[in-house]
Amino acid sequence: MEFGIDKFIGIWESKSGYRLDIEKVCAETALVSIFDTLGNPVVRTYFNSALSTKLLATYDDYEGRFEVELWEKGKGFCMDIIHDFEYELDDYNRESLVPALIRNCEDEFLDDYYEIFGPLEHYTRANAEQVTKADPQVCPF
């Protein structure tokens, strides 16, 4: 079992086909690339059509927060990602990343761009074994 920023590192896929590639830089920093269903980097049209590759992410070990900067650092538009070892809303209770988009109140125009990051659904590790959990009421032995 991994802890700290290490539990976020790897390739993650959503049910709809979006992908997160997360590379560790140091204990509090990572680089995140976000890919669409065709495997292309998401184009951030609100930011001069910049590609969503090698985005700066920071990890706060005290609060367990992992935030990906979706605009310029400090602009306040980010993807907040929570890690869950056994996500209850996953069909197989797999290890998952659960994203949320956060912006400053005065940046209402960004609401129009939320959809470019795909549906806000959880991501599971790519190529991870799908281990099904036994029904707690049925013992296989």
C-alpha positions in Angstrom: 0.0 0.0 0.0 1.3 3.4 -1.0 1.1 6.6 1.1 1.5 10.3 0.6 1.9 11.6 -3.0 2.9 8.1 -4.1 -0.7 6.8 -4.0 -1.5 9.3 -6.8 1.3 8.4 -9.1 0.5 6.3 -12.2 -1.9 6.1 -15.1 -5.6 6.4 -14.3 -8.6 5.9 -16.5 -12.2 7.0 -16.1 -15.2 4.9 -17.2 -15.8 7.3 -20.1 -12.2 6.9 -21.4 -10.4 10.0 -20.1 -6.9 9.4 -18.7 -4.7 11.0 -16.0 -0.9 10.4 -16.2 0.7 11.5 -12.9 4.5 11.6 -12.6 6.2 12.3 -9.2 8.7 15.2 -9.1 9.3 15.2 -5.3 7.4 14.6 -2.1 5.0 17.4 -2.6 5.0 18.0 -6.4 3.9 16.0 -9.4 3.2 16.6 -13.1 -0.2 15.7 -14.5 -1.3 15.2 -18.1 -5.0 14.9 -18.9 -6.1 13.0 -22.1 -9.5 12.8 -23.7 -11.2 9.7 -24.9 -9.2 9.6 -28.2 -5.9 9.8 -26.2 -5.2 13.4 -27.1 -4.2 16.0 -24.5 -7.2 18.1 -23.4 -7.0 21.5 -25.1 -7.6 24.3 -22.6 -9.4 26.8 -24.8 -9.8 29.3 -22.0 -5.9 29.4 -21.8 -4.8 30.2 -25.4 -5.6 26.6 -26.3 -2.7 25.2 -24.2 -2.5 21.5 -23.9 -3.1 19.8 -20.6 0.3 18.1 -20.3 2.8 18.3 -17.5 0.5 20.5 -15.4 1.8 21.4 -11.9 0.2 19.5 -9.0 0.9 19.9 -5.4 0.2 17.5 -2.5 -0.5 18.6 1.0 0.2 15.6 3.3 -1.5 17.2 6.3 -4.8 17.6 4.6 -4.3 14.8 2.0 -5.1 17.3 -0.8 -3.8 16.8 -4.3 -4.4 19.9 -6.5 -3.7 20.2 -10.2 -3.3 23.8 -11.6 -5.5 24.0 -14.7 -4.5 27.6 -15.4 -1.6 29.7 -14.4 -0.3 29.1 -10.8 -2.4 31.1 -8.3 -5.3 31.8 -10.7 -7.5 29.6 -8.7 -8.7 27.2 -11.3 -7.7 23.7 -10.3 -8.7 20.0 -10.2 -8.8 18.8 -6.6 -8.3 15.0 -6.5 -9.1 12.8 -3.6 -7.7 9.3 -3.3 -9.7 6.4 -2.0 -8.3 2.9 -1.6 -11.8 1.2 -1.9 -14.2 3.6 -3.6 -17.7 2.7 -2.7 -19.2 4.1 -6.0 -16.9 1.9 -8.1 -18.6 -1.3 -9.3 -15.7 -3.3 -7.8 -14.7 -1.0 -4.9 -11.3 -0.4 -6.6 -8.7 2.1 -5.6 -9.8 5.3 -7.2 -9.1 9.0 -7.7 -12.1 11.3 -7.4 -11.8 14.7 -9.1 -13.6 18.0 -8.5 -13.1 21.3 -10.3 -12.5 24.4 -8.2 -12.5 28.0 -9.3 -12.7 31.5 -7.8 -16.2 32.9 -7.4 -15.4 35.9 -9.7 -14.3 33.5 -12.5 -17.8 32.4 -13.5 -16.9 32.4 -17.2 -14.9 29.2 -16.4 -18.1 27.3 -15.9 -18.4 27.0 -19.7 -15.1 25.1 -19.8 -15.7 22.4 -17.2 -16.9 19.9 -19.9 -13.6 19.9 -21.7 -12.2 17.8 -18.8 -14.9 15.2 -19.3 -17.5 13.9 -16.9 -16.4 14.3 -13.3 -16.3 10.6 -12.6 -13.8 8.6 -10.7 -10.6 7.2 -12.2 -9.1 3.8 -11.6 -5.6 2.5 -12.2 -5.0 1.5 -15.8 -4.3 -2.2 -16.3 -5.1 -2.8 -12.6 -6.7 -6.2 -11.9 -10.4 -5.9 -11.3 -10.7 -7.6 -8.0 -14.3 -8.2 -7.0 -15.2 -8.2 -3.4 -17.3 -11.0 -2.0 -20.7 -10.1 -0.9 -20.4 -9.7 2.9 -23.5 -11.7 3.4 -22.3 -14.7 1.3 -19.2 -16.5 2.5 -17.5 -18.5 -0.3 -16.0 -21.0 2.2 
